[in-house]
Amino acid sequence: MGVPHALGGLNWGRGTVSVSLSIVIAGFVAYFSVSRVAVGETTEPESLAEPA
């Protein structure tokens, strides 16, 4: 996307593409860290559970 049309790109500039993708990646990291979508249920092992 950042290279000239003659080389098959969109001529947006390498810096613009780098900054844009960095912002998108940081957004995904922030979303997943706040929402915890990709984190499975955690359970305590039997040895650490509260005594009954």
Secondary structure by P-SEA (a helix, b strand, c coil): cccccccccccccaaaaaaaaaaaaaaaaaaaaaaccccccccccccccccc
